[in-house]
């Protein structure tokens, strides 16, 4: 459902969406330990790079990371295994994404996502964890 919203130009005029791919990791200084190990950390870095290189546009016309992200999440849970296929089928440059993920930019994006998640007040309780207007969304009625 979120993917459909993030592709709707009318919704994008009302909302500013940012994903912080971190999950239930633990940040220790400059080191991230992911709940599901190194493959999850690698996938989080890839997703952070995808979002940086292909942000969601308010007009919904430009290629964004949303469809590729949905494609990758719909697979076996190992994003690196499917990033090339999902990027190519959605107009994203796989080589640029991997170059980012393999370099300092990817590391800084992963650390930024970790810091943003760790700074939540109140802290997140599970993943995915959404916020709205700076705090957790209200509970359903």
C-alpha positions as MATLAB code, in Angstrom:
seq = 'XXXXXXXXXXXXXXXXXXXXXXXXXXXXXXXXXXXXXXXXXXXXXXXXXXXXXXXXXXXXXXXXXXXXXXXXXXXXXXXXXXXXXXXXXXXXXXXXXXXXXXXXXXXXXXXXXXXXXXXXXXXXXXXXXXXXXXXXXXXXX';
ca = [
       0.000    0.000    0.000;
       2.836    2.411    0.833;
       4.381    1.821   -2.593;
       1.150    2.899   -4.275;
       1.044    6.074   -2.181;
       4.667    6.894   -2.984;
       3.874    6.742   -6.692;
       0.789    8.952   -6.422;
       1.608   12.581   -7.363;
      -1.322   13.873   -5.278;
      -0.020   12.128   -2.163;
       3.515   13.348   -2.830;
       2.264   16.939   -2.887;
       1.020   16.441    0.697;
       3.803   14.337    2.219;
       7.572   14.325    2.410;
       8.758   10.725    2.658;
      12.217    9.557    3.684;
      13.195    5.973    4.385;
      15.971    5.231    6.866;
      17.102    1.680    6.054;
      18.402    0.470    9.392;
      15.836   -1.828   11.006;
      16.687   -3.161   14.437;
      20.421   -2.660   14.157;
      22.770   -1.404   16.814;
      25.105    1.524   16.352;
      28.396    1.482   18.250;
      30.426    4.544   17.332;
      31.089    4.180   13.615;
      30.112    0.495   13.509;
      26.674   -0.894   12.672;
      25.615   -4.396   13.734;
      22.462   -5.457   11.898;
      19.886   -7.759   13.466;
      20.187  -10.226   10.574;
      23.925   -9.864    9.999;
      26.110   -8.544    7.220;
      23.676   -9.271    4.334;
      21.077   -7.022    5.971;
      23.647   -4.254    6.511;
      24.699   -4.539    2.860;
      21.080   -4.386    1.733;
      20.433   -1.353    3.917;
      23.414    0.433    2.354;
      22.201   -0.427   -1.136;
      18.734    0.917   -0.310;
      20.202    4.102    1.168;
      22.197    4.624   -2.040;
      19.165    3.927   -4.219;
      17.172    6.546   -2.338;
      20.028    9.054   -2.529;
      20.550    8.563   -6.270;
      16.858    8.211   -7.192;
      14.804   10.224   -4.700;
      11.039   10.315   -4.891;
       9.984   13.240   -7.068;
       6.887   15.265   -6.303;
       5.674   14.849   -9.872;
       6.011   11.064   -9.739;
       7.464   11.116  -13.273;
      11.154   10.527  -12.584;
      12.456    7.040  -11.843;
      12.664    6.575   -8.101;
      13.854    3.830   -5.834;
      10.288    2.855   -4.800;
       9.522    0.268   -7.495;
      13.009   -1.232   -7.291;
      12.719   -1.374   -3.482;
       9.339   -3.127   -3.722;
      10.796   -5.518   -6.299;
      13.747   -6.372   -4.028;
      11.583   -6.796   -0.927;
       9.303   -9.157   -2.845;
      12.164  -11.550   -3.484;
      14.031  -13.811   -1.041;
      14.984  -11.155    1.481;
      18.581  -10.720    0.288;
      18.565   -7.331   -1.482;
      22.020   -7.650   -3.017;
      20.936  -10.786   -4.871;
      18.237   -8.885   -6.762;
      19.427   -5.281   -6.974;
      20.693   -5.624  -10.541;
      17.452   -7.149  -11.824;
      15.164   -4.788   -9.899;
      17.194   -1.676  -10.708;
      17.362   -2.445  -14.434;
      13.651   -3.245  -14.694;
      12.825    0.124  -13.127;
      15.207    2.437  -14.999;
      17.879    2.712  -12.286;
      21.611    2.427  -12.920;
      22.788   -0.677  -11.052;
      26.473    0.193  -11.463;
      25.989    3.644   -9.913;
      24.074    2.151   -6.985;
      26.800   -0.420   -6.291;
      29.545    2.190   -6.707;
      27.820    4.259   -4.034;
      27.292    1.241   -1.751;
      30.921    0.154   -2.081;
      32.358    3.585   -1.307;
      32.465    6.210    1.362;
      29.141    7.696    0.292;
      27.349    4.422    1.032;
      29.020    4.155    4.425;
      28.026    7.720    5.325;
      24.431    7.146    4.183;
      24.202    3.955    6.265;
      25.601    5.731    9.311;
      23.182    8.635    8.809;
      20.223    6.211    8.677;
      21.477    4.512   11.848;
      21.892    7.832   13.661;
      18.456    9.065   12.585;
      16.865    5.834   13.814;
      18.801    5.810   17.084;
      17.783    9.443   17.718;
      14.034    8.731   17.597;
      12.189    9.871   20.702;
      10.425    7.763   21.721;
      12.682    4.998   20.385;
      11.397    2.703   17.672;
       9.982   -0.584   18.919;
      10.120   -2.711   15.778;
      10.806   -2.484   12.051;
       9.406   -1.071    9.924;
       8.685    1.902   12.164;
       6.953    4.931   10.779;
       6.899    8.457   12.095;
       4.583   11.289   11.272;
       5.224   14.948   12.077;
       8.298   13.999   14.112;
       6.766   11.257   16.239;
       5.181    7.848   15.949;
       1.806    7.801   14.208;
      -1.232    7.558   16.446;
      -2.578    4.079   17.143;
      -5.410    2.936   14.886;
      -8.926    3.729   16.128;
];
